[in-house]
């Protein structure tokens, strides 16, 4: 976007303002909005006018009982006052996206002014990748900038199709997209060794491709969270009532065999914190991860696992972290994940490069005040995963071509 002349131009910016809101619709985490500010301020400072579009939630899947959209819950108007204060200028909310109100407002838009369009997902054409919707969005502006990495893996109307209506010199990546792509490519193309990947979360099936890809690149692969129990079960361990994907046991064995053949050190937690119920207030015990009593379930990695994982992380020169080590949202079972956060930050301070992505991993480094102590915190979940898996993201391809 630094090669584009924004002076007296109307600029359609696809941002990712899909932020969490409280029950009274107050923003509870503004990181995604803050991450877009360099792009927005640059355009304004260079004489452009902003037309902001974004989705919020999944309104098509969460309609009211009568089948109508829950506008009160999913309207982007909840963000207007915050954006006005943050951008230090009035932000005009438009209650449609491709209707006459949006067209008329954009026609009269002047340099330095900012319009926020309504939730793009209020329109079925957004998620279907509708060309007509994309064409109307494109007609509102002179320039298109995609700064929504979190949705770059979706071939939606506002993230991908719309770019086809702009010439190469009138479309580009925002600064956030540029940073996300560069940091992901650093991991993919030029990681300094030793390279350690820490992969957590609930299910092997969610990160099957990532695990397989990482085994071609890393020296150490740490597996935590619920997915670890599928590997432990596959090895013959007793996991009690812990989360397991029985249809992925063969896959887990194949991944462990691949790690062995590649000389990759695959680390599973040797011990866990098990609970008698899935509750923050449950009774807890420390137990070997392959000998969990019947009726108990592992909800966090144990102290021995923490010690082993931390030691491995601190010796790394490149670190990728995606996914928690346990049920991080419950304070009683957050200790392992927070210990990983602290060790990733410490390794970074000692010269390692670290990329953290995925909601709970990001939340962990944020909770302990270490967001600035790692090399890069990604705003993308699924988009980052797909890029690391080697896939070409539709939102990236549409700008690059």
C-alpha positions as CSV (number, residue, x, y, z in Angstrom):
1,X,0.0,0.0,0.0
2,X,3.0,2.3,0.3
3,X,3.2,2.4,-3.5
4,X,-0.4,3.7,-3.8
5,X,-1.4,7.3,-4.1
6,X,-4.3,7.8,-1.6
7,X,-4.7,11.6,-2.1
8,X,-8.4,12.4,-2.8
9,X,-9.2,8.7,-3.1
10,X,-12.0,6.8,-1.5
11,X,-10.4,3.7,0.0
12,X,-12.3,0.5,0.8
13,X,-10.4,-1.2,3.7
14,X,-11.4,-4.7,4.6
15,X,-10.5,-4.8,8.3
16,X,-11.0,-7.6,10.9
17,X,-13.1,-6.0,13.5
18,X,-14.5,-9.3,14.7
19,X,-13.8,-8.4,18.3
20,X,-15.4,-9.9,21.5
21,X,-18.2,-7.9,23.1
22,X,-19.6,-8.0,26.6
23,X,-23.3,-8.6,27.4
24,X,-23.7,-4.8,27.2
25,X,-21.8,-4.7,23.8
26,X,-18.6,-3.2,25.1
27,X,-15.4,-4.2,23.5
28,X,-13.5,-6.6,25.8
29,X,-10.4,-7.1,23.6
30,X,-9.5,-4.4,21.1
31,X,-6.2,-5.9,19.9
32,X,-7.5,-6.5,16.4
33,X,-8.7,-2.9,16.0
34,X,-5.4,-1.6,17.4
35,X,-3.5,-3.8,14.9
36,X,-5.3,-2.0,12.0
37,X,-4.6,1.5,13.1
38,X,-1.3,2.0,11.3
39,X,-3.0,1.2,8.0
40,X,-6.0,3.4,8.7
41,X,-3.9,6.4,10.0
42,X,-1.5,6.1,7.0
43,X,-4.4,6.4,4.5
44,X,-5.9,9.4,6.4
45,X,-2.6,11.1,6.7
46,X,-2.0,10.7,2.9
47,X,-5.3,12.4,1.9
48,X,-7.6,9.4,1.6
49,X,-11.2,8.8,2.9
50,X,-11.9,5.5,4.6
51,X,-14.8,3.1,3.9
52,X,-14.4,0.4,6.5
53,X,-16.0,-3.0,6.1
54,X,-15.8,-6.1,8.4
55,X,-17.8,-9.0,9.7
56,X,-18.8,-9.6,13.3
57,X,-19.6,-13.0,14.5
58,X,-21.7,-15.5,12.5
59,X,-25.2,-13.8,12.2
60,X,-26.4,-16.2,9.5
61,X,-25.9,-19.1,11.8
62,X,-27.3,-17.4,14.9
63,X,-30.6,-16.0,13.8
64,X,-33.5,-15.2,16.0
65,X,-36.3,-17.8,16.6
66,X,-38.4,-16.2,13.8
67,X,-35.5,-16.6,11.4
68,X,-34.5,-12.9,11.2
69,X,-31.0,-11.6,11.7
70,X,-30.1,-10.6,15.3
71,X,-29.1,-7.1,14.3
72,X,-29.1,-5.9,17.9
73,X,-26.3,-8.4,18.7
74,X,-24.2,-8.4,15.6
75,X,-24.4,-4.8,14.3
76,X,-21.0,-3.1,13.8
77,X,-22.6,0.1,15.2
78,X,-21.4,-1.2,18.6
79,X,-17.9,-0.1,17.5
80,X,-18.7,3.4,16.2
81,X,-18.0,5.4,19.4
82,X,-14.8,3.5,20.1
83,X,-13.5,4.0,16.6
84,X,-14.4,7.7,16.7
85,X,-12.4,8.1,19.8
86,X,-9.5,6.0,18.6
87,X,-9.2,7.7,15.2
88,X,-9.8,11.1,16.7
89,X,-12.5,12.0,14.2
90,X,-16.2,11.3,13.7
91,X,-16.9,7.8,12.3
92,X,-20.2,7.6,10.4
93,X,-22.0,4.3,10.7
94,X,-24.0,3.2,7.7
95,X,-26.8,0.7,8.5
96,X,-26.3,-1.2,5.2
97,X,-23.4,-2.5,3.2
98,X,-24.4,-2.6,-0.4
99,X,-27.7,-0.6,-0.4
100,X,-28.6,2.9,-1.4
101,X,-27.6,4.3,2.0
102,X,-24.0,3.1,1.6
103,X,-23.9,4.2,-2.1
104,X,-25.1,7.7,-1.3
105,X,-22.8,8.1,1.7
106,X,-19.8,7.0,-0.2
107,X,-20.6,9.3,-3.1
108,X,-20.4,12.3,-0.9
109,X,-17.4,11.2,1.1
110,X,-14.6,13.7,1.5
111,X,-10.9,13.2,2.2
112,X,-10.2,12.6,5.9
113,X,-13.8,11.3,6.6
114,X,-14.5,7.8,7.8
115,X,-17.5,5.5,7.1
116,X,-18.1,2.2,8.8
117,X,-20.4,-0.1,6.8
118,X,-22.7,-2.6,8.5
119,X,-21.7,-6.2,9.1
120,X,-20.8,-7.8,5.8
121,X,-22.2,-11.2,7.0
122,X,-25.7,-9.8,7.3
123,X,-25.7,-10.6,3.5
124,X,-25.7,-14.2,2.5
125,X,-23.6,-13.2,-0.5
126,X,-20.6,-12.5,1.7
127,X,-19.8,-16.0,2.7
128,X,-21.0,-17.4,-0.6
129,X,-18.4,-15.3,-2.4
130,X,-21.1,-13.5,-4.5
131,X,-19.6,-11.5,-7.4
132,X,-22.5,-9.1,-7.5
133,X,-22.1,-8.1,-3.9
134,X,-18.3,-7.8,-4.4
135,X,-19.0,-5.6,-7.5
136,X,-21.2,-3.2,-5.5
137,X,-18.7,-3.0,-2.7
138,X,-16.0,-2.2,-5.3
139,X,-18.1,0.5,-6.8
140,X,-18.0,2.5,-3.6
141,X,-14.3,3.2,-3.7
142,X,-11.3,4.0,-5.9
143,X,-8.8,1.8,-4.0
144,X,-9.1,-1.5,-2.1
145,X,-6.8,-2.4,0.8
146,X,-7.1,-5.8,2.5
147,X,-5.8,-5.7,6.1
148,X,-7.9,-8.5,7.5
149,X,-5.5,-11.4,7.9
150,X,-7.9,-13.2,10.2
151,X,-10.3,-13.8,7.2
152,X,-7.7,-14.1,4.4
153,X,-8.4,-17.9,4.2
154,X,-12.0,-17.2,3.3
155,X,-12.9,-16.6,-0.4
156,X,-15.7,-14.2,0.7
157,X,-17.1,-11.3,-1.3
158,X,-15.3,-8.6,0.8
159,X,-12.1,-10.5,1.4
160,X,-11.3,-12.0,-2.0
161,X,-13.8,-11.4,-4.8
162,X,-13.9,-7.6,-4.4
163,X,-10.1,-7.4,-5.3
164,X,-10.8,-8.6,-8.8
165,X,-12.6,-5.3,-9.6
166,X,-9.5,-3.2,-8.9
167,X,-6.4,-2.9,-11.1
168,X,-3.1,-3.9,-9.6
169,X,-2.0,-0.4,-8.9
170,X,-5.3,0.3,-7.0
171,X,-5.2,-2.6,-4.6
172,X,-2.8,-3.7,-1.9
173,X,-2.1,-5.2,1.5
174,X,-2.4,-3.1,4.7
175,X,0.5,-3.0,7.1
176,X,-1.1,-5.7,9.3
177,X,-1.4,-8.1,6.4
178,X,2.2,-7.4,5.3
179,X,3.5,-8.1,8.8
180,X,1.4,-11.3,9.1
181,X,2.6,-12.7,5.8
182,X,6.3,-11.8,6.5
183,X,6.3,-13.4,9.9
184,X,4.6,-16.6,8.7
185,X,7.1,-16.8,5.8
186,X,9.9,-16.4,8.3
187,X,8.8,-19.6,10.0
188,X,8.1,-21.4,6.8
189,X,11.2,-20.4,4.7
190,X,14.1,-19.4,7.0
191,X,13.8,-20.7,10.6
192,X,17.0,-20.7,12.5
193,X,17.8,-24.0,14.2
194,X,17.0,-25.5,16.6
195,X,13.3,-24.9,15.7
196,X,10.7,-25.9,18.3
197,X,7.0,-25.9,17.6
198,X,4.5,-26.0,20.5
199,X,1.1,-27.3,19.3
200,X,-1.8,-27.5,21.7
201,X,-5.6,-27.4,21.7
202,X,-8.4,-29.9,21.8
203,X,-8.2,-32.1,18.7
204,X,-5.6,-33.7,16.6
205,X,-8.1,-33.5,13.6
206,X,-8.0,-29.7,13.8
207,X,-4.3,-29.5,13.4
208,X,-3.5,-32.7,11.5
209,X,-2.0,-31.0,8.5
210,X,0.0,-28.6,10.6
211,X,1.5,-31.4,12.7
212,X,2.5,-33.3,9.5
213,X,4.0,-30.2,8.0
214,X,5.9,-29.2,11.1
215,X,7.6,-32.7,11.2
216,X,9.3,-31.7,7.9
217,X,10.7,-28.5,9.5
218,X,11.2,-28.7,13.2
219,X,13.8,-30.2,15.5
220,X,11.4,-30.4,18.4
221,X,7.6,-30.9,18.4
222,X,5.9,-30.3,21.7
223,X,2.3,-31.6,21.8
224,X,0.0,-30.5,24.7
225,X,-3.7,-29.9,25.4
226,X,-6.4,-32.3,24.8
227,X,-4.9,-33.6,21.6
228,X,-2.0,-35.1,23.6
229,X,-4.3,-37.8,24.9
230,X,-4.9,-39.2,21.5
231,X,-1.2,-39.8,21.1
232,X,-0.9,-41.2,24.7
233,X,-3.8,-43.6,24.1
234,X,-2.3,-44.7,20.7
235,X,0.8,-45.7,22.7
236,X,-1.3,-47.8,25.0
237,X,-1.6,-45.4,27.9
238,X,-4.5,-45.3,30.3
239,X,-6.1,-41.8,30.0
240,X,-9.2,-42.2,32.1
241,X,-12.0,-39.9,30.8
242,X,-9.6,-37.5,29.1
243,X,-10.5,-36.1,25.7
244,X,-9.6,-38.5,22.9
245,X,-10.3,-39.0,19.2
246,X,-10.5,-42.7,18.8
247,X,-10.7,-42.4,15.0
248,X,-7.3,-40.7,15.0
249,X,-5.3,-43.2,16.9
250,X,-3.7,-44.6,13.7
251,X,-2.9,-41.1,12.6
252,X,-1.2,-40.4,15.9
253,X,0.9,-43.5,15.5
254,X,1.8,-42.5,11.9
255,X,2.9,-39.0,13.1
256,X,5.0,-40.5,15.9
257,X,6.6,-42.9,13.4
258,X,7.3,-40.0,11.0
259,X,8.9,-38.0,13.8
260,X,11.2,-40.9,14.6
261,X,12.2,-41.4,10.9
262,X,12.9,-37.6,10.6
263,X,14.9,-37.4,13.8
264,X,12.4,-35.0,15.3
265,X,12.1,-35.0,19.1
266,X,8.4,-35.4,19.7
267,X,7.5,-34.5,23.3
268,X,4.3,-35.5,25.0
269,X,3.5,-34.5,28.6
270,X,4.8,-37.2,31.0
271,X,2.5,-36.0,33.7
272,X,-0.8,-34.1,33.9
273,X,-3.1,-32.3,36.4
274,X,-6.2,-34.5,36.4
275,X,-9.6,-33.6,37.8
276,X,-12.6,-35.7,38.8
277,X,-15.0,-33.3,36.9
278,X,-14.7,-30.8,34.2
279,X,-14.9,-27.8,36.5
280,X,-12.6,-25.1,37.9
281,X,-13.5,-26.2,41.4
282,X,-12.9,-29.9,40.8
283,X,-10.7,-32.1,43.0
284,X,-7.2,-32.3,41.4
285,X,-4.3,-34.8,41.4
286,X,-0.9,-34.9,39.8
287,X,-0.6,-38.2,37.9
288,X,1.4,-39.8,35.0
289,X,-0.2,-39.0,31.7
290,X,-0.4,-42.7,30.8
291,X,-1.9,-43.8,34.1
292,X,-4.9,-41.6,34.7
293,X,-7.5,-43.2,37.0
294,X,-10.8,-44.2,35.5
295,X,-13.3,-41.3,35.9
296,X,-10.6,-38.7,36.0
297,X,-9.6,-36.5,33.1
298,X,-6.4,-34.6,32.3
299,X,-7.0,-30.8,32.1
300,X,-3.4,-29.4,32.3
301,X,0.2,-30.5,31.9
302,X,1.9,-31.4,35.1
303,X,5.1,-30.0,36.7
304,X,7.5,-32.6,35.1
305,X,6.0,-31.9,31.7
306,X,6.4,-28.1,32.3
307,X,10.0,-28.6,33.3
308,X,10.8,-30.7,30.1
309,X,8.9,-28.4,27.8
310,X,10.4,-25.2,29.2
311,X,13.9,-26.6,29.0
312,X,13.4,-27.4,25.3
313,X,11.8,-24.0,24.5
314,X,14.7,-22.1,26.2
315,X,17.2,-23.9,23.9
316,X,15.4,-23.0,20.7
317,X,16.3,-20.3,18.2
318,X,13.0,-20.4,16.4
319,X,9.6,-21.0,18.2
320,X,6.1,-21.4,16.9
321,X,3.4,-21.6,19.5
322,X,-0.2,-22.5,18.6
323,X,-2.7,-23.8,21.1
324,X,-2.9,-24.1,24.9
325,X,-1.5,-26.8,27.1
326,X,-4.7,-27.3,29.0
327,X,-8.1,-25.9,29.8
328,X,-6.7,-22.4,29.9
329,X,-10.0,-20.7,30.5
330,X,-10.2,-22.3,33.9
331,X,-7.7,-20.6,36.3
332,X,-7.1,-23.9,38.1
333,X,-5.8,-25.5,34.9
334,X,-4.0,-22.5,33.3
335,X,-0.6,-23.0,35.1
336,X,1.0,-25.1,32.3
337,X,-0.1,-22.7,29.5
338,X,1.2,-19.7,31.4
339,X,4.5,-21.4,32.1
340,X,4.9,-21.9,28.4
341,X,4.1,-18.3,27.7
342,X,6.8,-17.2,30.2
343,X,9.4,-19.5,28.7
344,X,8.6,-18.4,25.1
345,X,9.1,-14.8,26.2
346,X,12.3,-15.6,28.0
347,X,13.7,-17.5,25.0
348,X,12.9,-14.5,22.8
349,X,14.7,-12.1,25.1
350,X,17.7,-14.4,24.8
351,X,17.7,-14.1,21.0
352,X,15.2,-16.6,19.7
353,X,12.5,-15.6,17.1
354,X,9.0,-16.5,18.3
355,X,5.6,-16.4,16.5
356,X,2.5,-16.9,18.7
357,X,-0.9,-17.5,17.0
358,X,-4.3,-18.9,18.1
359,X,-6.7,-17.4,20.5
360,X,-5.7,-19.1,23.7
361,X,-2.0,-18.8,23.1
362,X,-2.4,-15.1,22.4
363,X,-4.5,-14.7,25.5
364,X,-1.9,-16.4,27.6
365,X,1.0,-14.1,26.6
366,X,-1.4,-11.2,27.0
367,X,-2.5,-12.3,30.5
368,X,1.0,-12.4,31.8
369,X,1.8,-9.1,30.1
370,X,4.3,-10.6,27.6
371,X,2.8,-9.7,24.3
372,X,5.6,-7.3,23.6
373,X,8.2,-9.8,24.8
374,X,7.7,-12.2,21.9
375,X,8.7,-11.5,18.3
376,X,5.2,-11.5,16.8
377,X,1.6,-12.1,17.9
378,X,-0.6,-13.1,15.1
379,X,-4.2,-11.8,14.7
380,X,-5.1,-14.9,12.7
381,X,-6.3,-18.3,13.8
382,X,-7.4,-20.4,10.9
383,X,-5.6,-18.1,8.4
384,X,-2.2,-18.6,10.1
385,X,-2.8,-22.4,10.4
386,X,-3.5,-22.7,6.7
387,X,-0.5,-20.6,5.7
388,X,1.8,-22.6,7.9
389,X,0.3,-25.8,6.3
390,X,1.5,-24.5,3.0
391,X,-1.8,-23.4,1.5
392,X,-2.3,-20.3,-0.6
393,X,-4.8,-18.0,1.1
394,X,-7.5,-16.7,-1.2
395,X,-7.3,-13.2,0.3
396,X,-3.6,-13.1,-0.3
397,X,-3.8,-14.5,-3.8
398,X,-6.4,-12.0,-4.9
399,X,-4.0,-9.1,-4.1
400,X,-0.8,-10.7,-5.3
401,X,-2.1,-11.6,-8.8
